[in-house]
């Protein structure tokens, strides 16, 4: 993978989001750094993702606007470290609860409520948003990539679906859903490899595999 990314950088490939990462990879993490992260959060990282951050790069070039460094997420036009229970990321050691796509919009205020009673509308929307964006919904997962417009990809690390990727589209009120490739929930390596395939095809290059 590292050689494939280097090849794309050498030819000046242009894809969605490449202006942000420039096909550059961050330095890899040491085994001790990754083990410390796992120990601190009481988890075991999926093996393919672990191999990526220790052998390819600790984030950098990747789908959309690139892959976050371990323990980091987007913050407007910058990045910031996240912490468990920070109001966004939940508890990594607690299992991810969903098996199928989720988008519970119950409790969202009626469309004409604001015109009738703005105070009641504000109360209902605050209550709804608190539930809809609860960090507990994302227990057992952490963000690894953003697509723009507050849309993100999360890596599941605990629960029956550990190792799979889910897409967070709550900013569009479209909920949470698995990232699918050929109809099946994708792992990190499948997702990243598919991106490389698309980049090479767009650039007119033979397969990187």
C-alpha positions in Angstrom: 0.0 0.0 0.0 2.8 2.4 0.9 4.4 1.9 -2.6 1.0 2.4 -4.3 0.4 5.7 -2.5 4.0 6.9 -3.4 3.3 6.1 -7.0 0.2 8.2 -7.0 2.1 11.1 -5.4 4.9 10.8 -8.0 2.6 11.2 -10.9 0.6 14.0 -9.3 -2.7 12.1 -9.3 -5.8 14.1 -8.5 -8.8 12.6 -6.8 -11.5 13.8 -4.4 -9.8 15.1 -1.3 -6.3 14.6 -2.5 -5.7 18.4 -2.2 -6.0 17.9 1.6 -3.5 14.9 1.9 -1.4 15.2 -1.2 -0.9 11.4 -1.1 1.4 11.9 1.8 1.6 9.4 4.7 2.3 10.2 8.3 5.2 8.4 10.0 4.3 5.0 11.3 3.7 4.2 15.0 5.8 1.9 17.0 4.4 -1.4 18.4 4.8 0.1 21.9 2.8 3.2 21.0 0.0 1.1 19.6 0.1 -1.3 22.5 -0.2 1.7 24.9 -3.3 2.9 23.0 -4.9 -0.5 23.3 -4.0 -0.8 27.0 -5.3 2.7 27.8 -8.6 2.0 26.1 -8.9 -1.7 27.0 -9.3 -2.8 23.4 -7.5 -4.8 20.7 -7.3 -3.0 17.4 -8.4 -4.9 14.2 -5.3 -6.6 12.8 -5.4 -5.0 9.4 -5.8 -1.5 10.8 -3.0 -2.2 13.3 -0.7 -3.3 10.5 -1.6 -0.1 8.6 -0.6 2.3 11.3 2.6 0.4 12.2 3.6 -0.5 8.6 2.1 2.0 6.1 1.4 5.2 8.0 -0.3 6.7 11.0 -2.9 8.3 8.9 -2.5 10.5 5.9 -3.5 9.7 2.3 -6.8 7.8 2.0 -10.4 8.0 1.0 -12.2 11.3 1.0 -10.0 13.8 3.0 -7.6 11.1 4.2 -7.2 8.8 7.2 -6.9 10.4 10.7 -3.9 9.6 12.9 -4.7 7.2 15.7 -6.7 9.0 18.4 -7.4 12.1 16.3 -10.4 13.4 14.4 -11.5 16.4 12.4 -12.0 19.8 14.0 -13.4 22.2 11.5 -10.5 22.7 9.1 -8.0 21.2 11.5 -7.7 18.1 13.6 -7.8 17.4 17.3 -7.2 14.5 19.7 -10.4 12.9 20.9 -11.1 11.4 24.3 -13.6 8.8 25.4 -16.8 10.3 26.8 -15.9 13.7 25.3 -19.5 14.1 24.1 -18.8 12.5 20.7 -16.7 9.4 21.1 -18.2 6.9 23.6 -16.6 4.0 25.5 -14.3 2.0 23.2 -14.5 -1.1 25.5 -18.3 -1.2 25.3 -19.7 -3.2 22.3 -21.1 -1.4 19.4 -24.8 -2.0 19.6 -26.1 -2.0 16.0 -26.3 -4.8 13.5 -28.3 -3.0 10.8 -28.7 0.5 9.6 -30.1 2.9 12.3 -31.9 6.2 11.9 -34.4 6.8 14.7 -36.0 10.2 14.0 -38.7 9.8 16.6 -39.1 12.9 18.7 -38.1 15.3 16.0 -40.3 18.4 16.2 -43.2 18.8 13.8 -42.4 21.0 10.8 -44.8 23.8 11.7 -44.1 23.8 15.5 -41.6 26.6 15.3 -44.2 28.9 13.9 -46.7 28.0 16.6 -44.4 27.8 19.6 -40.7 28.6 19.2 -39.9 27.9 22.8 -41.5 24.4 22.6 -39.7 23.8 19.3 -36.3 24.6 20.9 -37.0 22.3 23.8 -38.0 19.4 21.6 -35.1 19.9 19.2 -32.6 20.0 22.1 -34.0 16.9 23.5 -34.0 15.1 20.1 -30.4 16.2 19.3 -29.2 15.0 22.7 -30.5 11.5 22.0 -29.6 11.4 18.3 -26.0 12.5 18.9 -25.5 10.6 22.1 -21.9 9.3 22.3 -23.3 6.1 23.7 -24.6 5.3 20.2 -20.9 5.1 19.1 -19.6 2.9 21.9 -17.0 0.4 20.6 -15.9 2.6 17.7 -13.8 5.7 16.9 -13.7 8.0 13.8 -11.0 7.4 11.2 -12.0 9.6 8.3 -14.3 12.5 7.4 -16.1 13.0 4.1 -16.9 16.6 4.6 -20.1 18.2 5.9 -19.6 16.4 9.2 -20.0 13.0 7.6 -17.6 10.5 9.0 -16.3 6.9 8.8 -15.9 5.0 12.1 -13.9 1.8 12.8 -15.6 -0.7 15.1 -13.3 -2.2 17.7 -15.6 -3.9 20.1 -18.6 -6.1 19.7 -19.8 -8.7 17.1 -18.8 -6.4 14.2 -15.4 -5.4 15.4 -13.1 -4.7 12.4 -16.0 -3.4 10.2 -16.5 0.2 9.1 -19.7 2.2 9.6 -20.7 5.5 8.1 -22.1 8.3 10.3 -24.5 10.5 8.3 -26.4 12.0 11.3 -25.5 15.5 10.1 -27.9 14.8 7.2 -30.4 13.0 9.5 -29.7 9.8 7.7 -28.3 7.9 10.7 -25.7 5.2 10.9 -25.1 2.5 8.4 -22.4 -0.1 7.5 -19.9 0.7 4.8 -20.7 -1.8 2.1 -18.5 -3.3 -0.6 -20.0 -5.8 -2.9 -23.0 -6.0 -0.5 -20.9 -6.9 2.5 -19.7 -4.8 5.4 -16.2 -3.6 4.7 -13.1 -4.0 6.8 -10.5 -1.2 6.9 -8.1 -3.0 4.5 -10.9 -3.7 2.0 -12.1 -0.1 2.1 -8.6 1.3 1.7 -7.7 -1.1 -1.1 -10.9 -0.2 -3.0 -9.9 3.4 -2.8 -6.4 2.6 -4.2 -8.1 0.6 -7.0 -10.2 3.6 -7.9 -7.3 6.0 -7.8 -5.2 3.8 -10.1 -8.1 3.3 -12.5 -8.7 7.1 -12.6 -5.0 7.8 -13.3 -4.9 5.2 -16.1 -2.4 3.0 -14.2 -2.3 -0.8 -14.1 -3.3 -2.4 -10.9 -1.2 -1.7 -7.8 -1.9 -5.2 -6.4 
